[in-house]
Amino acid sequence: MYNNELEFSIHKSEPMPRQRLSPPASSEDRTVIARAPDVTMLMGDNQPYLHIIHPRENKDRYAITADGLVIGRGSDADVTLPDAQISRRHCRVRRSKDGIYVEDLGSTNGTQVDGESIDHCVLPPSGRLRVGSFVMRVEYRAPVEIKEERQLIEAAHTDELTGIPNRRQFYRAASTLLAESLTANRPLSFVMIDIDHFKSVNDRFGHAAGDYVIQQVANALRAQIRTSDQLARFGGEEFIMLLPDTSRDDAFIFCDRLCEQISSLGLRYEQRRIPSQVSIGIVTRNAAEFNSIDEAISAADEAMYRAKRQGRNRVSE
């Protein structure tokens, strides 16, 4: 059954009939839920989407195709959920001629549909799928609706000035990567970056020039990161990076290169040269242990201020 702390209730007008089938020998304690009623009448021109309904702050929707969606903790899953109770490849949800088919992929803690552990089943039209602490259901929506909704979500998670992710989006991505690092005991480096003497840029050249400097520094940082790295504008003239599978020494080499790249930008605004330098703070899990995003950010922020006290345009830990 669902844990008491989940803040939702499942309302059923009539209980769905279920039939116990003979499960595989390796899954004797699993229930296979019987075939659901035909759901094509629910679809019309709409398409099925998997909607995360708990935790409530996660409102993502994922299109369910015939090939299916793999749900898991791993970054290679189609739906990546940051929960240590979830296996790297936990279960698959796909469209079939009978409806929406759910299949457990040999997960450690099992997959539940409406409170019952399943090996495979067709999800009832109003059924709830639970994986770890996440609860999902299927919604039938017009693709244009989803597109418009995603545009609004993207706007809410993107920094308007630079076009890179904002602090909110960074926290979402960092939750997943930190959970993976803790589970697999792999190194993870947090990097805090602050533009040096930024107040004097605003005072001497104006706020439009300050915005220009922030944009150009963001572009320079974006050009250096790997696809697996996370970059965001943290606020004001501060940026933050998350470097998965990156040791302390590798993070220092990377950040030294960032300092050199930014100091050599040669920025000019309205025919006037504007100096560009950054101070960078690093904290790496394994070198300095931490168990929460806020703890890591605080440590990286302190390291960045040490770099400023040591003369700026440098990296510190």
N, C-alpha and C positions, 0 to 999 in steps of 0.2 A: 504494500500500500504506500501511498505518498507520505512523505514526512510531514509532521504537523506544522513545520515552519513555512511550508509553501503557502503563499498568500493567494490562493485561488480555490475555487470549488468547481466540480464537474457536475453539471446538471443533466440528467437523463430523463426524458419523458417516458421512454419505455426501455427497459434493459435489452441490449442486443443479445440474441441467442448465440451461444457458443458451443462448440463441439470439440471434445478432446480427440486429437488424432495421435497416432503412434509416432512419437518423436524418435530421432536417431538414438542409437545406443549410448552415444557420448553425452546426450542431453536428456537423461531420464527424468529430471526434475523440472524440465521446461514445458510450458504449455504452448501448443500451436492453436491460435485462434482461428475459428472457421471462416470461410470465405464471406466477405461482406456483401451487402446488396449492391446491385449495379449502380455506379456513381456517375455514369455518363450524363444523366439528366441534370446533375448538379453543375456540369461544366458549361454547356452551351459553347459560346465563343471564348470562354475564360480558360485559363490554364492553372494547373495545380502548383501551389507554392508551399514550401515548408516554412512555417512561421514560428519563431521562438517566442513563447508567451511567458516564460519564467527563466531567469530573472526578468523583471518587468523593464529594466533599463535597456535590455537588448531587444530591439524591434526588427532585426534583420529578417528578410524573406529570401528564400532560395528556390529557383525554378526546378521542379522535379521533372526529369526527362526519362526516356526509356532506358538510357544508359545508367541513370541513377546518380544519387549523391552519397558519397561516403562521409559519414559523420565520425569524428574522432578528435583526439587531442593533438595529433601530429600536424605539422605545418603543411604536409602533403595531402591532408584531407580536404574534401570539397567544402565541408562545414567544420571549421576548427573551433573547438570549445575548450576554454581554459579551465580544466577541472581534473585534478589528480585521480579522481574515481573513474575517469573515462580512458579507455585504451586508445592507442595511437590511431588505429583503424577499428572503430567500435561496431558500427552497423551501417547498412546500406538502405536507402529509401529510393524506390524507383516506380515508374509507371508500368502497369501491366494491363492486359485486356480485362482483368478482374477488378482493377482499382489500383490503389496505392499499396505497394508490396514492401514490407519491412523485413529485413534479414539481419540477424545478429552475426557478426563476423568473428565469433570465438572470443568475445570480450571477456575480461576478467570479472567484471561486476554485473554483467548481464544487461539486457535491454528489456524495458517494460512497456506494455501497451495497456492502458486503463488499469494499472496496478498489478498486472500479471506478467511474470517473466516469460518471454517468448523466444523461440528459436527462429521462427519465421511465421509471418501471417499477412493477411490483407487488412490494412488499417480500416476500422469502421469509419464512416463519414464524419462522426463527431468524436472520434477517438483521440486520446492523448498519448503521445509517445514520450517516454522519459529515458534520458541518457544521463547518468550521473545526477547532478543537481539541476539539469536543464530539462524543461518540458516544452514540447512542440505540438503543433496541430497542423492540419492541412487546410489551406484556404484556396478557393477558386476565384481568381481575379483576372481582370483584363490586363494584358501586358502593358498597355499604354498607362494604366493606373499605376502599375508598379514602377514604370520608368519615371513618371512624374514624382512619385514618392521618393525614389532613390535620388533624384536630383535635389530634392529638398534636404534629404539626409546628408548627401555629399556636401551641400552648401553649409550645413550645420557643423561639419567635421573638417572644413577646409579654411585655412587662414586667408582672408580676403585680399590682403596686401601682397602676399608672396605666392599664393597658390599651393603651398605645401600643407600637410596636415596641421591641425591646431592641437592644443593641449588635450582636449577631450578625446580626439582620435588617438593620440599617442598613448593615453592611459589604456584604451581598449586593446591596442596592439601589444603594449607592454605586458598586460595581464596574461596573454597567451604565451608570450616568449618567456616570461619569468616562470610560469607554471612548468613549461618544458624544461627549462634550465634546472629547476629544483628537482624534477622527477628523474631526469637523466644525468644530473650532476655534471652539466656542461658549463663552461665559462660563459659569462654574459657581462658585457661592459656598458655602463651608462656614461654618457659624455655630455657635459654641460658647457655651452659655448656662449660667450658674452662679447659683444663688440666693444673694443676699448675706446675710451674718450668720446663716447657717443653723445653725451650732453653738449660737449664743445662743438660737435658737428652741427647739432641743431642751433646752437647759439650763434655760430659764425656764418653758417650757410642757409639756415632756415629749415623748417620741418619737412618741406618737400624734398630737400636734399637728404635729410635723415631717412625718409621713406625710401628714397632711391638706394641709399647705402644698404638698408635692410634687405631690399629686393636683390641686390647684386650679391650680397653675402649668401643669401638663401640659394641663389642659383649656383654659386660656387660650391656650396656644401652638397647640394643635390647632385651635382656632376661627379662627386667623388664617392658616393655611397654605393654599396652593392644592392642587388634586388632584395636580399634578405634583411638589410638594415632598415631601421626606422628613423625618420627625421621629422621634426615638428618645430614650429615656432612656439616657444614656451610662453612668450609674453614680452612686450617691449622690444629690446634689442637682444633678447636671449633666445637661444635655440637649444634643442636637446636631441641627442642621438641615442639609439640603442643598437649595439653591435652584438648579435648572437654568435656563439662559438668563437669568441675573440678573447684571447688571453690579455693579461695586463701588458706584456711586452709588445704584442701586436697592436694593441690599442694605442700605445705611446707612439709607435712608428707611424701609424695612420694619422694621429692627431698632430704630430710634428709636421707631417706633410700638409695638413689642412692649414696650419699657421703660415707656412711658406706660401701656399697658393693664395691665401687671402691677402697677405701683406704685399704680394706682387700684382694685385689686380689693376693698379694704376687707374683708379676711378676718377672721372671728371664729371662735374655737374655745372652746366652753363659756363663752360670754358675754364672752370676753376678746378684744380686738382684737390681731391679729398683723400686724406690718408685712410687706410683700412687695415686694422689689426684686430686680432681676437685673443682673448685669454680662455684657456680650456681646462676643465677639471674632469678627471676620470676616476671612476670606481668600478672595480671588477669583482663579480661574485666568484669566490674561491680565494682571490687575493684578500679581499675584505668581504666577509660574509654578510649578507642581508637577506631578509625574507619578505620584504614588501617593497612596492614601487616607491612609496613616499620615503622610506628609509634610504633607498638607493639614491633617489633624487637629492635628498638633503645632503648626503655624503658627497655627491658629485658637485653640488653647489658650493660646499665648503672648500673643496679642492680647487674650484675655479677661482674663488676669492683669494686662495693662497697664491695662485698664479699671478693675480693682479698685484698682491703685496710684494711679490718677488721681482716685479718690473714689467709685467704685462707682455703680450705677444709671445706667450709660452704655454707649456702644458705642465700641469701638476696633478698630484694624487693626494 
